[in-house]
Amino acid sequence: MFLIFCPHCREYRSEEEFHYQGEAHLVRPQDPRSCSDEEWGNYLYFRTNPRGLHREMWSHSMGCGRFFNVVRNTETYEIKSTYLLEENSKDQKSKEIKSGNRTT
């Protein structure tokens, strides 16, 4: 078991309190009705599956219930940082809250 930093609660909590919600920074099409079936299907179902660092959206489902983003290494499961949804992924680099994987 390890601890994850919740940027809303501003504390480390047990991994069991959190749930993965999907890839971070997905942009919904402005007008879904004008999308082709292929474009809409790509938005709904296709996600990147990188090896290495990946930006993900998580929720603190058994805590504050709020959503935030995580930078996680998909090979080692190590969490590099957590940050608020409002923070742009480009701006986030200078504002990262170092999370790391604290073990209990």
Backbone bond lengths (Angstrom), bond angles and torsions (degrees), N, CA, C in turn:
res aa  C-N    CA-C-N  psi(-1)  N-CA   C-N-CA  omega(-1)  CA-C   N-CA-C  phi
1 M - - - 1.443 - - 1.531 108.47 -
2 F 1.335 115.45 146.40 1.453 119.69 175.40 1.519 109.99 -138.12
3 L 1.307 115.83 171.19 1.456 122.18 -176.64 1.527 110.50 -106.92
4 I 1.335 115.52 142.74 1.459 122.81 178.73 1.521 107.82 -117.71
5 F 1.328 115.98 138.02 1.461 120.81 179.45 1.524 109.51 -84.68
6 C 1.339 116.94 122.06 1.468 121.75 175.19 1.530 107.41 -91.47
7 P 1.347 117.96 117.49 1.461 119.36 -178.55 1.527 113.69 -70.01
8 H 1.332 117.71 -14.45 1.467 120.81 176.95 1.527 110.71 -84.50
9 C 1.331 116.67 -48.08 1.468 121.63 179.32 1.529 110.82 -77.25
10 R 1.335 115.79 -21.36 1.463 123.43 -178.77 1.529 111.64 60.41
11 E 1.341 114.75 42.44 1.460 120.00 176.23 1.518 110.64 -153.25
12 Y 1.320 115.70 158.87 1.461 122.07 175.71 1.518 109.22 -81.36
13 R 1.344 115.26 134.63 1.464 120.72 179.29 1.530 108.81 -134.11
14 S 1.314 116.14 160.92 1.460 122.63 -178.53 1.533 111.00 -62.63
15 E 1.330 115.71 141.82 1.466 120.96 -179.02 1.532 113.15 -56.52
16 E 1.325 118.34 -26.43 1.459 121.37 -179.31 1.528 112.89 -65.32
17 E 1.333 117.48 -17.34 1.464 121.62 -179.13 1.527 112.67 -82.24
18 F 1.332 118.04 -7.10 1.459 122.18 -172.72 1.524 111.93 -115.79
19 H 1.334 115.75 154.25 1.462 121.53 175.93 1.524 110.14 -135.52
20 Y 1.307 114.38 137.17 1.461 122.34 175.74 1.526 108.23 -69.21
21 Q 1.340 117.61 135.90 1.460 121.03 -178.32 1.521 113.50 -117.80
22 G 1.322 118.19 -6.25 1.463 120.19 178.06 1.514 112.09 128.81
23 E 1.319 114.04 -176.93 1.461 121.09 -179.27 1.530 110.78 -67.41
24 A 1.310 116.50 140.25 1.465 121.63 -179.65 1.527 111.31 -84.64
25 H 1.298 115.84 158.80 1.468 124.79 172.50 1.522 114.24 64.33
26 L 1.330 117.60 32.27 1.462 120.29 173.64 1.530 108.27 -78.99
27 V 1.314 116.50 138.32 1.461 120.83 -179.75 1.518 108.71 -107.45
28 R 1.332 115.40 118.63 1.468 120.84 178.44 1.529 108.93 -71.31
29 P 1.331 117.85 138.45 1.469 119.80 176.78 1.534 110.94 -57.20
30 Q 1.330 116.69 140.92 1.467 122.14 -178.45 1.530 111.73 -56.90
31 D 1.328 116.16 -46.67 1.466 120.80 -178.70 1.529 108.78 -129.85
32 P 1.327 117.43 91.42 1.470 120.02 -177.15 1.531 113.63 -56.92
33 R 1.320 117.07 -29.05 1.479 119.55 -179.17 1.519 112.26 -67.56
34 S 1.316 117.43 -24.53 1.468 120.13 -179.60 1.532 112.01 -90.49
35 C 1.317 117.51 -4.54 1.473 121.20 178.62 1.520 110.07 -75.97
36 S 1.313 114.93 148.68 1.465 118.93 171.21 1.532 107.49 -72.96
37 D 1.311 116.76 164.11 1.465 120.68 176.94 1.523 110.60 -58.91
38 E 1.327 116.32 -37.59 1.459 120.08 -179.79 1.528 111.15 -66.56
39 E 1.338 117.74 -44.14 1.466 121.12 178.84 1.529 111.08 -62.88
40 W 1.321 116.96 -44.33 1.460 120.77 -179.49 1.532 110.45 -66.56
41 G 1.316 116.54 -42.25 1.462 120.83 177.43 1.513 111.94 -61.70
42 N 1.334 117.27 -40.02 1.461 120.87 177.44 1.522 110.55 -62.74
43 Y 1.337 117.11 -42.20 1.465 120.44 179.16 1.532 110.84 -63.97
44 L 1.317 117.49 -43.76 1.460 121.29 -175.66 1.525 114.23 -73.42
45 Y 1.319 117.17 -39.94 1.460 119.24 -166.49 1.520 117.33 -115.27
46 F 1.315 118.91 -23.37 1.458 119.45 -173.44 1.519 111.01 -99.55
47 R 1.319 114.91 127.10 1.460 122.39 179.85 1.516 109.11 -130.04
48 T 1.325 114.68 156.70 1.466 117.85 175.02 1.526 107.64 -73.98
49 N 1.290 115.93 154.66 1.460 121.32 178.69 1.523 107.54 -137.94
50 P 1.348 116.18 66.54 1.463 119.22 -172.48 1.524 113.00 -74.20
51 R 1.286 113.41 157.64 1.458 121.26 172.33 1.525 105.52 -99.16
52 G 1.305 117.26 116.69 1.459 120.84 -177.27 1.521 110.98 116.28
53 L 1.330 116.95 -145.22 1.463 120.91 -176.27 1.527 111.76 -69.01
54 H 1.323 115.04 136.17 1.461 121.87 -177.54 1.525 108.60 -145.10
55 R 1.325 117.10 139.41 1.471 121.78 177.75 1.522 108.87 -94.90
56 E 1.327 115.30 125.33 1.465 121.48 -174.82 1.528 110.14 -129.77
57 M 1.327 115.52 155.23 1.459 120.72 173.53 1.531 107.69 -101.38
58 W 1.318 116.34 132.77 1.456 123.04 179.30 1.524 108.57 -128.24
59 S 1.321 116.31 162.91 1.463 120.60 173.35 1.524 109.42 -126.91
60 H 1.313 114.93 147.09 1.471 121.43 175.78 1.529 105.56 -91.86
61 S 1.315 115.13 69.81 1.459 122.42 -169.01 1.525 114.38 -65.10
62 M 1.312 118.51 -27.88 1.462 120.18 -179.99 1.528 111.04 -107.96
63 G 1.324 114.85 21.93 1.467 121.17 178.05 1.513 108.66 -132.93
64 C 1.329 116.07 -115.39 1.464 120.69 -177.46 1.526 112.56 -74.73
65 G 1.342 117.81 -16.42 1.457 121.52 177.84 1.523 114.29 79.54
66 R 1.307 118.08 5.46 1.464 121.05 -175.98 1.523 111.59 -94.25
67 F 1.322 114.54 159.74 1.458 122.38 -178.60 1.523 110.67 -95.99
68 F 1.330 116.29 150.81 1.460 122.69 176.07 1.522 108.24 -157.15
69 N 1.311 116.39 170.16 1.463 121.19 -179.67 1.516 111.13 -105.13
70 V 1.326 114.25 152.24 1.459 122.83 -178.18 1.522 108.16 -131.08
71 V 1.318 116.91 138.64 1.463 121.76 168.97 1.518 105.18 -102.98
72 R 1.344 115.69 114.07 1.461 120.88 -173.30 1.518 110.15 -128.89
73 N 1.319 116.74 142.24 1.449 122.49 174.48 1.521 107.38 -84.97
74 T 1.327 117.20 117.31 1.463 120.84 -175.89 1.523 113.06 -74.10
75 E 1.326 116.69 -15.12 1.473 119.47 177.52 1.525 111.82 -83.65
76 T 1.324 116.72 -40.23 1.461 120.88 -174.61 1.531 113.25 -106.99
77 Y 1.327 116.89 -9.98 1.466 124.60 -175.77 1.535 112.03 69.09
78 E 1.330 118.19 4.55 1.458 121.57 179.70 1.523 110.33 -68.63
79 I 1.329 115.79 131.86 1.458 121.46 176.65 1.519 107.71 -91.66
80 K 1.338 116.08 118.86 1.459 121.87 -178.32 1.522 111.14 -81.64
81 S 1.343 117.52 -38.66 1.462 120.41 -178.78 1.521 110.04 -164.76
82 T 1.321 115.34 163.51 1.463 122.82 172.64 1.525 106.96 -129.79
83 Y 1.334 116.39 149.86 1.461 120.02 179.76 1.531 110.07 -156.71
84 L 1.308 116.06 160.90 1.460 122.63 -176.63 1.526 111.23 -70.51
85 L 1.333 116.85 152.01 1.459 121.27 178.82 1.518 112.08 -59.88
86 E 1.327 116.55 -33.10 1.460 120.96 -176.62 1.522 112.36 -68.51
87 E 1.308 117.44 -19.64 1.458 120.95 -178.63 1.517 109.42 -79.42
88 N 1.313 115.55 128.09 1.449 122.31 179.22 1.524 108.67 -67.62
89 S 1.312 117.38 142.42 1.463 120.31 -178.32 1.525 111.58 -61.30
90 K 1.339 118.35 -29.53 1.460 120.67 178.77 1.521 110.47 -75.33
91 D 1.346 117.29 -40.53 1.461 121.27 179.45 1.516 111.25 -73.78
92 Q 1.306 116.77 -23.86 1.454 123.22 -173.18 1.521 112.65 -60.06
93 K 1.314 118.11 -30.45 1.463 120.72 -175.24 1.526 112.09 -57.00
94 S 1.318 116.85 -36.85 1.460 119.10 -178.45 1.522 112.20 -86.65
95 K 1.322 117.81 -10.77 1.460 121.15 -176.43 1.524 112.78 -114.53
96 E 1.326 117.37 8.86 1.462 120.15 -175.10 1.515 111.99 -54.90
97 I 1.304 114.00 138.18 1.458 121.19 171.91 1.517 104.34 -97.09
98 K 1.286 116.80 110.02 1.458 119.45 -176.99 1.512 109.55 -64.98
99 S 1.308 115.57 120.38 1.443 120.55 -177.28 1.514 111.13 -99.22
100 G 1.315 115.67 -54.55 1.455 118.77 -177.20 1.523 110.64 60.48
101 N 1.260 116.77 171.25 1.441 121.32 177.69 1.520 108.80 -106.63
102 R 1.290 115.57 98.62 1.462 119.91 175.30 1.511 107.33 -83.86
103 T 1.272 117.63 128.11 1.467 120.14 178.76 1.506 109.31 -96.16
104 T 1.315 114.46 152.32 1.469 119.57 179.31 1.495 110.34 -108.56
